[in-house]
Amino acid sequence: MTDRARWAEARGQMYRFLSAAFLEPPSERLVGPFLSGEFLKEMEATFGPAAVEDLSQFAREFQGDHEKLDQDFQGLFIVPLGRYVTPYEEVYSDERGVGDTRVRGLHMAP
């Protein structure tokens, strides 16, 4: 397998992971690999040290509180109470005129 093919495969795996991470609360199965030093070494070898810095910190500090992870997920992606993350590019990149004012962050606005 060529380097380009390996890189494409690694990117595909990362996209699959990210899609799973946004669709449902993090399960023990999803979080488990991040706690493995071997997994983090592989990630670092593929994507570089900057890519795994936050994951390594998570692995060092995680105390097995999956309920807290679920609450964080709910607060960010399900319940819009101030911390809500809108997973739509349009909200971040859209800008249009509303009356005499330029407004950013409208979702599905006319």
A tleap script that builds the chain and sets N, CA, C and O, in Angstrom:
source leaprc.protein.ff14SB
mol = sequence {
  NMET THR ASP ARG ALA ARG TRP ALA GLU ALA
  ARG GLY GLN MET TYR ARG PHE LEU SER ALA
  ALA PHE LEU GLU PRO PRO SER GLU ARG LEU
  VAL GLY PRO PHE LEU SER GLY GLU PHE LEU
  LYS GLU MET GLU ALA THR PHE GLY PRO ALA
  ALA VAL GLU ASP LEU SER GLN PHE ALA ARG
  GLU PHE GLN GLY ASP HIE GLU LYS LEU ASP
  GLN ASP PHE GLN GLY LEU PHE ILE VAL PRO
  LEU GLY ARG TYR VAL THR PRO TYR GLU GLU
  VAL TYR SER ASP GLU ARG GLY VAL GLY ASP
  THR ARG VAL ARG GLY LEU HIE MET ALA CPRO
}
set mol.1.N position { 0.846 -1.169 0.000 }
set mol.1.CA position { 0.000 0.000 0.000 }
set mol.1.C position { 0.901 1.245 0.000 }
set mol.1.O position { 1.876 1.302 0.749 }
set mol.2.N position { 0.586 2.209 -0.812 }
set mol.2.CA position { 1.398 3.422 -0.909 }
set mol.2.C position { 1.144 4.332 0.282 }
set mol.2.O position { 0.154 4.175 0.996 }
set mol.3.N position { 2.047 5.285 0.488 }
set mol.3.CA position { 1.852 6.263 1.561 }
set mol.3.C position { 0.562 7.042 1.360 }
set mol.3.O position { -0.164 7.326 2.312 }
set mol.4.N position { 0.293 7.380 0.117 }
set mol.4.CA position { -0.928 8.143 -0.181 }
set mol.4.C position { -2.174 7.320 0.174 }
set mol.4.O position { -3.137 7.862 0.717 }
set mol.5.N position { -2.159 6.049 -0.122 }
set mol.5.CA position { -3.296 5.175 0.191 }
set mol.5.C position { -3.452 5.009 1.697 }
set mol.5.O position { -4.571 5.011 2.210 }
set mol.6.N position { -2.330 4.865 2.410 }
set mol.6.CA position { -2.392 4.761 3.879 }
set mol.6.C position { -2.955 6.042 4.485 }
set mol.6.O position { -3.774 6.002 5.403 }
set mol.7.N position { -2.507 7.167 3.962 }
set mol.7.CA position { -2.991 8.458 4.461 }
set mol.7.C position { -4.495 8.595 4.201 }
set mol.7.O position { -5.234 9.053 5.073 }
set mol.8.N position { -4.944 8.207 3.031 }
set mol.8.CA position { -6.368 8.273 2.694 }
set mol.8.C position { -7.179 7.351 3.603 }
set mol.8.O position { -8.262 7.719 4.058 }
set mol.9.N position { -6.659 6.162 3.863 }
set mol.9.CA position { -7.342 5.226 4.767 }
set mol.9.C position { -7.432 5.803 6.176 }
set mol.9.O position { -8.481 5.712 6.813 }
set mol.10.N position { -6.355 6.389 6.664 }
set mol.10.CA position { -6.351 6.994 7.996 }
set mol.10.C position { -7.349 8.141 8.071 }
set mol.10.O position { -8.070 8.275 9.060 }
set mol.11.N position { -7.393 8.957 7.045 }
set mol.11.CA position { -8.356 10.064 7.015 }
set mol.11.C position { -9.784 9.539 7.025 }
set mol.11.O position { -10.644 10.075 7.724 }
set mol.12.N position { -10.038 8.481 6.241 }
set mol.12.CA position { -11.371 7.888 6.207 }
set mol.12.C position { -11.797 7.366 7.570 }
set mol.12.O position { -12.941 7.554 7.985 }
set mol.13.N position { -10.874 6.710 8.265 }
set mol.13.CA position { -11.163 6.214 9.611 }
set mol.13.C position { -11.474 7.366 10.567 }
set mol.13.O position { -12.377 7.267 11.397 }
set mol.14.N position { -10.715 8.460 10.441 }
set mol.14.CA position { -10.944 9.615 11.302 }
set mol.14.C position { -12.318 10.226 11.022 }
set mol.14.O position { -13.021 10.603 11.960 }
set mol.15.N position { -12.707 10.328 9.771 }
set mol.15.CA position { -14.028 10.869 9.433 }
set mol.15.C position { -15.141 9.977 9.976 }
set mol.15.O position { -16.160 10.482 10.447 }
set mol.16.N position { -14.959 8.654 9.915 }
set mol.16.CA position { -15.958 7.742 10.480 }
set mol.16.C position { -16.074 7.947 11.983 }
set mol.16.O position { -17.173 7.973 12.537 }
set mol.17.N position { -14.926 8.094 12.634 }
set mol.17.CA position { -14.961 8.333 14.072 }
set mol.17.C position { -15.684 9.639 14.394 }
set mol.17.O position { -16.549 9.672 15.270 }
set mol.18.N position { -15.332 10.709 13.691 }
set mol.18.CA position { -15.951 12.008 13.976 }
set mol.18.C position { -17.453 11.984 13.732 }
set mol.18.O position { -18.213 12.589 14.489 }
set mol.19.N position { -17.887 11.294 12.689 }
set mol.19.CA position { -19.329 11.217 12.451 }
set mol.19.C position { -20.018 10.469 13.589 }
set mol.19.O position { -21.107 10.857 14.011 }
set mol.20.N position { -19.399 9.404 14.089 }
set mol.20.CA position { -19.969 8.673 15.222 }
set mol.20.C position { -19.995 9.545 16.469 }
set mol.20.O position { -20.950 9.493 17.244 }
set mol.21.N position { -18.958 10.340 16.666 }
set mol.21.CA position { -18.864 11.188 17.860 }
set mol.21.C position { -19.938 12.269 17.875 }
set mol.21.O position { -20.369 12.690 18.949 }
set mol.22.N position { -20.375 12.724 16.708 }
set mol.22.CA position { -21.408 13.756 16.651 }
set mol.22.C position { -22.822 13.189 16.688 }
set mol.22.O position { -23.766 13.918 16.993 }
set mol.23.N position { -22.985 11.907 16.385 }
set mol.23.CA position { -24.323 11.342 16.278 }
set mol.23.C position { -24.898 10.817 17.586 }
set mol.23.O position { -26.115 10.815 17.774 }
set mol.24.N position { -24.034 10.373 18.488 }
set mol.24.CA position { -24.549 9.796 19.731 }
set mol.24.C position { -23.569 10.042 20.866 }
set mol.24.O position { -22.382 10.269 20.633 }
set mol.25.N position { -24.072 9.995 22.098 }
set mol.25.CA position { -23.173 10.214 23.242 }
set mol.25.C position { -22.026 9.219 23.249 }
set mol.25.O position { -22.186 8.085 22.797 }
set mol.26.N position { -20.873 9.629 23.754 }
set mol.26.CA position { -19.707 8.741 23.755 }
set mol.26.C position { -19.904 7.538 24.673 }
set mol.26.O position { -20.147 7.680 25.871 }
set mol.27.N position { -19.794 6.364 24.084 }
set mol.27.CA position { -19.923 5.128 24.850 }
set mol.27.C position { -18.542 4.701 25.339 }
set mol.27.O position { -17.526 5.272 24.942 }
set mol.28.N position { -18.519 3.698 26.198 }
set mol.28.CA position { -17.238 3.152 26.662 }
set mol.28.C position { -16.456 2.597 25.477 }
set mol.28.O position { -15.229 2.689 25.443 }
set mol.29.N position { -17.158 2.026 24.510 }
set mol.29.CA position { -16.511 1.464 23.320 }
set mol.29.C position { -15.846 2.562 22.483 }
set mol.29.O position { -14.766 2.357 21.930 }
set mol.30.N position { -16.484 3.706 22.396 }
set mol.30.CA position { -15.924 4.816 21.622 }
set mol.30.C position { -14.739 5.454 22.340 }
set mol.30.O position { -13.753 5.818 21.700 }
set mol.31.N position { -14.826 5.590 23.650 }
set mol.31.CA position { -13.793 6.261 24.440 }
set mol.31.C position { -12.596 5.342 24.705 }
set mol.31.O position { -11.464 5.813 24.811 }
set mol.32.N position { -12.842 4.058 24.809 }
set mol.32.CA position { -11.806 3.097 25.163 }
set mol.32.C position { -10.486 3.230 24.418 }
set mol.32.O position { -9.434 3.255 25.056 }
set mol.33.N position { -10.501 3.316 23.091 }
set mol.33.CA position { -9.226 3.418 22.366 }
set mol.33.C position { -8.382 4.633 22.758 }
set mol.33.O position { -7.153 4.571 22.713 }
set mol.34.N position { -9.025 5.726 23.139 }
set mol.34.CA position { -8.265 6.930 23.509 }
set mol.34.C position { -7.502 6.753 24.810 }
set mol.34.O position { -6.564 7.498 25.098 }
set mol.35.N position { -7.904 5.776 25.584 }
set mol.35.CA position { -7.226 5.527 26.851 }
set mol.35.C position { -6.029 4.605 26.664 }
set mol.35.O position { -5.234 4.413 27.584 }
set mol.36.N position { -5.905 4.038 25.474 }
set mol.36.CA position { -4.806 3.128 25.170 }
set mol.36.C position { -3.595 3.906 24.664 }
set mol.36.O position { -3.688 4.660 23.695 }
set mol.37.N position { -2.468 3.714 25.327 }
set mol.37.CA position { -1.237 4.371 24.896 }
set mol.37.C position { -0.834 3.963 23.495 }
set mol.37.O position { -0.282 4.770 22.747 }
set mol.38.N position { -1.104 2.716 23.130 }
set mol.38.CA position { -0.748 2.227 21.791 }
set mol.38.C position { -1.535 2.958 20.715 }
set mol.38.O position { -0.982 3.335 19.681 }
set mol.39.N position { -2.819 3.159 20.956 }
set mol.39.CA position { -3.666 3.873 20.003 }
set mol.39.C position { -3.155 5.302 19.801 }
set mol.39.O position { -3.076 5.789 18.674 }
set mol.40.N position { -2.812 5.964 20.905 }
set mol.40.CA position { -2.320 7.342 20.815 }
set mol.40.C position { -0.984 7.410 20.079 }
set mol.40.O position { -0.723 8.374 19.360 }
set mol.41.N position { -0.139 6.395 20.254 }
set mol.41.CA position { 1.132 6.357 19.521 }
set mol.41.C position { 0.884 6.229 18.017 }
set mol.41.O position { 1.537 6.892 17.211 }
set mol.42.N position { -0.065 5.370 17.654 }
set mol.42.CA position { -0.406 5.214 16.236 }
set mol.42.C position { -0.962 6.512 15.660 }
set mol.42.O position { -0.602 6.909 14.553 }
set mol.43.N position { -1.834 7.165 16.408 }
set mol.43.CA position { -2.398 8.441 15.961 }
set mol.43.C position { -1.295 9.475 15.778 }
set mol.43.O position { -1.288 10.212 14.792 }
set mol.44.N position { -0.369 9.529 16.719 }
set mol.44.CA position { 0.725 10.500 16.642 }
set mol.44.C position { 1.620 10.214 15.436 }
set mol.44.O position { 2.054 11.138 14.748 }
set mol.45.N position { 1.893 8.938 15.182 }
set mol.45.CA position { 2.728 8.569 14.040 }
set mol.45.C position { 2.059 8.951 12.720 }
set mol.45.O position { 2.734 9.328 11.762 }
set mol.46.N position { 0.747 8.853 12.677 }
set mol.46.CA position { 0.017 9.154 11.444 }
set mol.46.C position { -0.229 10.641 11.257 }
set mol.46.O position { -0.011 11.179 10.171 }
set mol.47.N position { -0.693 11.316 12.330 }
set mol.47.CA position { -1.143 12.701 12.200 }
set mol.47.C position { -0.221 13.731 12.842 }
set mol.47.O position { -0.414 14.932 12.657 }
set mol.48.N position { 0.776 13.275 13.593 }
set mol.48.CA position { 1.708 14.195 14.232 }
set mol.48.C position { 1.319 14.478 15.680 }
set mol.48.O position { 0.178 14.244 16.079 }
set mol.49.N position { 2.285 14.990 16.476 }
set mol.49.CA position { 2.042 15.190 17.907 }
set mol.49.C position { 0.957 16.211 18.222 }
set mol.49.O position { 0.240 16.055 19.211 }
set mol.50.N position { 0.823 17.243 17.413 }
set mol.50.CA position { -0.192 18.264 17.693 }
set mol.50.C position { -1.601 17.687 17.613 }
set mol.50.O position { -2.500 18.139 18.321 }
set mol.51.N position { -1.795 16.685 16.748 }
set mol.51.CA position { -3.116 16.092 16.564 }
set mol.51.C position { -3.579 15.282 17.764 }
set mol.51.O position { -4.783 15.115 17.960 }
set mol.52.N position { -2.659 14.778 18.567 }
set mol.52.CA position { -3.047 13.936 19.701 }
set mol.52.C position { -2.831 14.606 21.055 }
set mol.52.O position { -3.047 13.984 22.095 }
set mol.53.N position { -2.417 15.836 21.048 }
set mol.53.CA position { -2.146 16.536 22.308 }
set mol.53.C position { -3.361 16.555 23.236 }
set mol.53.O position { -3.246 16.206 24.411 }
set mol.54.N position { -4.522 16.961 22.718 }
set mol.54.CA position { -5.726 17.013 23.547 }
set mol.54.C position { -6.209 15.615 23.934 }
set mol.54.O position { -6.695 15.405 25.045 }
set mol.55.N position { -6.072 14.666 23.013 }
set mol.55.CA position { -6.477 13.293 23.333 }
set mol.55.C position { -5.598 12.699 24.431 }
set mol.55.O position { -6.088 11.983 25.304 }
set mol.56.N position { -4.306 12.996 24.385 }
set mol.56.CA position { -3.396 12.508 25.423 }
set mol.56.C position { -3.754 13.105 26.780 }
set mol.56.O position { -3.726 12.411 27.796 }
set mol.57.N position { -4.086 14.374 26.790 }
set mol.57.CA position { -4.493 15.018 28.047 }
set mol.57.C position { -5.781 14.378 28.566 }
set mol.57.O position { -5.909 14.117 29.762 }
set mol.58.N position { -6.735 14.125 27.666 }
set mol.58.CA position { -7.974 13.461 28.045 }
set mol.58.C position { -7.676 12.100 28.672 }
set mol.58.O position { -8.236 11.760 29.714 }
set mol.59.N position { -6.798 11.324 28.041 }
set mol.59.CA position { -6.456 9.985 28.545 }
set mol.59.C position { -5.825 10.062 29.931 }
set mol.59.O position { -6.095 9.216 30.783 }
set mol.60.N position { -4.989 11.067 30.160 }
set mol.60.CA position { -4.345 11.208 31.475 }
set mol.60.C position { -5.336 11.605 32.559 }
set mol.60.O position { -5.207 11.162 33.700 }
set mol.61.N position { -6.320 12.430 32.225 }
set mol.61.CA position { -7.220 13.006 33.225 }
set mol.61.C position { -8.547 12.271 33.394 }
set mol.61.O position { -9.234 12.461 34.397 }
set mol.62.N position { -8.912 11.437 32.425 }
set mol.62.CA position { -10.221 10.772 32.468 }
set mol.62.C position { -10.289 9.812 33.654 }
set mol.62.O position { -9.397 8.984 33.845 }
set mol.63.N position { -11.340 9.928 34.437 }
set mol.63.CA position { -11.512 9.111 35.631 }
set mol.63.C position { -12.602 8.044 35.470 }
set mol.63.O position { -13.069 7.477 36.458 }
set mol.64.N position { -12.999 7.776 34.239 }
set mol.64.CA position { -14.012 6.750 34.007 }
set mol.64.C position { -15.434 7.230 34.206 }
set mol.64.O position { -16.348 6.410 34.298 }
set mol.65.N position { -15.650 8.539 34.274 }
set mol.65.CA position { -16.984 9.089 34.499 }
set mol.65.C position { -17.717 9.254 33.165 }
set mol.65.O position { -17.747 10.339 32.584 }
set mol.66.N position { -18.302 8.161 32.700 }
set mol.66.CA position { -19.010 8.188 31.416 }
set mol.66.C position { -20.300 8.982 31.514 }
set mol.66.O position { -20.767 9.522 30.511 }
set mol.67.N position { -20.877 9.062 32.690 }
set mol.67.CA position { -22.085 9.869 32.865 }
set mol.67.C position { -21.781 11.348 32.611 }
set mol.67.O position { -22.587 12.051 32.002 }
set mol.68.N position { -20.626 11.817 33.074 }
set mol.68.CA position { -20.221 13.211 32.828 }
set mol.68.C position { -20.013 13.448 31.337 }
set mol.68.O position { -20.405 14.494 30.819 }
set mol.69.N position { -19.398 12.488 30.638 }
set mol.69.CA position { -19.244 12.612 29.192 }
set mol.69.C position { -20.603 12.714 28.505 }
set mol.69.O position { -20.784 13.509 27.583 }
set mol.70.N position { -21.550 11.906 28.959 }
set mol.70.CA position { -22.896 11.951 28.392 }
set mol.70.C position { -23.533 13.315 28.637 }
set mol.70.O position { -24.162 13.874 27.739 }
set mol.71.N position { -23.378 13.851 29.837 }
set mol.71.CA position { -23.936 15.169 30.153 }
set mol.71.C position { -23.302 16.254 29.288 }
set mol.71.O position { -23.995 17.150 28.805 }
set mol.72.N position { -21.983 16.176 29.090 }
set mol.72.CA position { -21.305 17.142 28.228 }
set mol.72.C position { -21.823 17.051 26.797 }
set mol.72.O position { -22.066 18.074 26.157 }
set mol.73.N position { -21.993 15.833 26.296 }
set mol.73.CA position { -22.517 15.642 24.944 }
set mol.73.C position { -23.913 16.243 24.830 }
set mol.73.O position { -24.209 16.972 23.882 }
set mol.74.N position { -24.770 15.932 25.804 }
set mol.74.CA position { -26.138 16.452 25.788 }
set mol.74.C position { -26.135 17.980 25.797 }
set mol.74.O position { -26.899 18.615 25.069 }
set mol.75.N position { -25.267 18.565 26.630 }
set mol.75.CA position { -25.198 20.018 26.728 }
set mol.75.C position { -24.686 20.681 25.462 }
set mol.75.O position { -25.090 21.798 25.137 }
set mol.76.N position { -23.799 20.001 24.746 }
set mol.76.CA position { -23.223 20.594 23.541 }
set mol.76.C position { -24.065 20.363 22.285 }
set mol.76.O position { -24.175 21.251 21.439 }
set mol.77.N position { -24.656 19.176 22.162 }
set mol.77.CA position { -25.276 18.818 20.898 }
set mol.77.C position { -26.784 18.594 20.934 }
set mol.77.O position { -27.419 18.542 19.881 }
set mol.78.N position { -27.363 18.463 22.106 }
set mol.78.CA position { -28.788 18.142 22.166 }
set mol.78.C position { -29.605 19.276 22.769 }
set mol.78.O position { -30.579 19.715 22.157 }
set mol.79.N position { -29.243 19.753 23.931 }
set mol.79.CA position { -30.018 20.749 24.656 }
set mol.79.C position { -29.431 22.140 24.432 }
set mol.79.O position { -28.336 22.422 24.919 }
set mol.80.N position { -30.124 23.011 23.714 }
set mol.80.CA position { -29.584 24.347 23.437 }
set mol.80.C position { -29.727 25.298 24.636 }
set mol.80.O position { -30.650 26.110 24.688 }
set mol.81.N position { -28.818 25.187 25.579 }
set mol.81.CA position { -28.858 26.042 26.768 }
set mol.81.C position { -27.601 26.904 26.880 }
set mol.81.O position { -26.996 26.972 27.950 }
set mol.82.N position { -27.206 27.554 25.806 }
set mol.82.CA position { -26.066 28.448 25.879 }
set mol.82.C position { -24.766 27.847 25.388 }
set mol.82.O position { -23.953 28.551 24.789 }
set mol.83.N position { -24.547 26.563 25.628 }
set mol.83.CA position { -23.305 25.921 25.191 }
set mol.83.C position { -23.498 25.172 23.888 }
set mol.83.O position { -22.560 24.553 23.386 }
set mol.84.N position { -24.679 25.218 23.339 }
set mol.84.CA position { -25.044 24.431 22.173 }
set mol.84.C position { -24.119 24.697 20.989 }
set mol.84.O position { -23.874 25.850 20.635 }
set mol.85.N position { -23.607 23.627 20.379 }
set mol.85.CA position { -22.757 23.713 19.197 }
set mol.85.C position { -23.618 23.385 17.988 }
set mol.85.O position { -24.186 22.296 17.906 }
set mol.86.N position { -23.717 24.307 17.063 }
set mol.86.CA position { -24.506 24.089 15.865 }
set mol.86.C position { -23.628 23.443 14.799 }
set mol.86.O position { -22.695 24.078 14.306 }
set mol.87.N position { -23.907 22.201 14.437 }
set mol.87.CA position { -23.038 21.491 13.494 }
set mol.87.C position { -23.346 21.787 12.019 }
set mol.87.O position { -23.409 20.874 11.197 }
set mol.88.N position { -23.534 23.047 11.702 }
set mol.88.CA position { -23.810 23.442 10.331 }
set mol.88.C position { -22.843 24.540 9.920 }
set mol.88.O position { -22.734 25.555 10.608 }
set mol.89.N position { -22.144 24.352 8.815 }
set mol.89.CA position { -21.181 25.349 8.343 }
set mol.89.C position { -21.866 26.684 8.083 }
set mol.89.O position { -21.282 27.743 8.312 }
set mol.90.N position { -23.084 26.631 7.612 }
set mol.90.CA position { -23.810 27.849 7.264 }
set mol.90.C position { -23.869 28.829 8.438 }
set mol.90.O position { -23.787 30.041 8.241 }
set mol.91.N position { -24.009 28.313 9.642 }
set mol.91.CA position { -24.099 29.168 10.812 }
set mol.91.C position { -22.801 29.946 11.022 }
set mol.91.O position { -22.824 31.084 11.491 }
set mol.92.N position { -21.683 29.337 10.676 }
set mol.92.CA position { -20.392 29.973 10.894 }
set mol.92.C position { -19.925 30.815 9.719 }
set mol.92.O position { -19.231 31.811 9.921 }
set mol.93.N position { -20.287 30.442 8.495 }
set mol.93.CA position { -19.728 31.128 7.341 }
set mol.93.C position { -20.711 32.042 6.627 }
set mol.93.O position { -20.296 32.854 5.800 }
set mol.94.N position { -21.989 31.934 6.919 }
set mol.94.CA position { -22.984 32.741 6.236 }
set mol.94.C position { -22.965 34.180 6.739 }
set mol.94.O position { -22.807 34.439 7.932 }
set mol.95.N position { -23.128 35.091 5.818 }
set mol.95.CA position { -23.276 36.502 6.177 }
set mol.95.C position { -24.194 37.126 5.146 }
set mol.95.O position { -24.000 36.945 3.944 }
set mol.96.N position { -25.190 37.857 5.611 }
set mol.96.CA position { -26.126 38.493 4.685 }
set mol.96.C position { -26.717 39.740 5.296 }
set mol.96.O position { -26.625 39.971 6.501 }
set mol.97.N position { -27.311 40.519 4.462 }
set mol.97.CA position { -27.919 41.756 4.929 }
set mol.97.C position { -29.319 41.524 5.454 }
set mol.97.O position { -30.135 40.860 4.816 }
set mol.98.N position { -29.586 42.076 6.618 }
set mol.98.CA position { -30.925 42.070 7.198 }
set mol.98.C position { -31.230 43.531 7.494 }
set mol.98.O position { -30.715 44.111 8.450 }
set mol.99.N position { -32.069 44.106 6.659 }
set mol.99.CA position { -32.304 45.541 6.767 }
set mol.99.C position { -31.025 46.274 6.383 }
set mol.99.O position { -30.460 46.034 5.316 }
set mol.100.N position { -30.578 47.155 7.245 }
set mol.100.CA position { -29.350 47.910 6.998 }
set mol.100.C position { -28.137 47.294 7.684 }
set mol.100.O position { -27.070 47.906 7.695 }
set mol.101.N position { -28.269 46.118 8.248 }
set mol.101.CA position { -27.206 45.502 9.030 }
set mol.101.C position { -26.724 44.208 8.380 }
set mol.101.O position { -27.526 43.446 7.840 }
set mol.102.N position { -25.413 43.959 8.431 }
set mol.102.CA position { -24.850 42.697 8.002 }
set mol.102.C position { -24.908 41.738 9.187 }
set mol.102.O position { -24.421 42.060 10.271 }
set mol.103.N position { -25.499 40.565 8.985 }
set mol.103.CA position { -25.688 39.600 10.068 }
set mol.103.C position { -24.980 38.301 9.712 }
set mol.103.O position { -25.057 37.830 8.578 }
set mol.104.N position { -24.288 37.728 10.695 }
set mol.104.CA position { -23.608 36.436 10.522 }
set mol.104.C position { -24.337 35.394 11.346 }
set mol.104.O position { -25.000 35.707 12.336 }
set mol.105.N position { -24.199 34.144 10.914 }
set mol.105.CA position { -24.669 33.017 11.725 }
set mol.105.C position { -26.124 32.670 11.587 }
set mol.105.O position { -26.686 32.031 12.477 }
set mol.106.N position { -26.755 33.067 10.505 }
set mol.106.CA position { -28.161 32.688 10.312 }
set mol.106.C position { -28.230 31.299 9.708 }
set mol.106.O position { -27.487 30.991 8.776 }
set mol.107.N position { -29.090 30.476 10.213 }
set mol.107.CA position { -29.262 29.122 9.691 }
set mol.107.C position { -30.559 29.048 8.898 }
set mol.107.O position { -31.634 29.369 9.404 }
set mol.108.N position { -30.439 28.623 7.655 }
set mol.108.CA position { -31.604 28.471 6.765 }
set mol.108.C position { -32.428 29.749 6.683 }
set mol.108.O position { -33.656 29.703 6.606 }
set mol.109.N position { -31.758 30.866 6.700 }
set mol.109.CA position { -32.464 32.140 6.601 }
set mol.109.C position { -32.773 32.452 5.144 }
set mol.109.O position { -32.038 32.028 4.252 }
set mol.110.N position { -33.855 33.190 4.892 }
set mol.110.CA position { -34.202 33.503 3.510 }
set mol.110.C position { -33.214 34.476 2.893 }
set mol.110.O position { -33.359 34.847 1.728 }
savepdb mol mol.pdb
quit
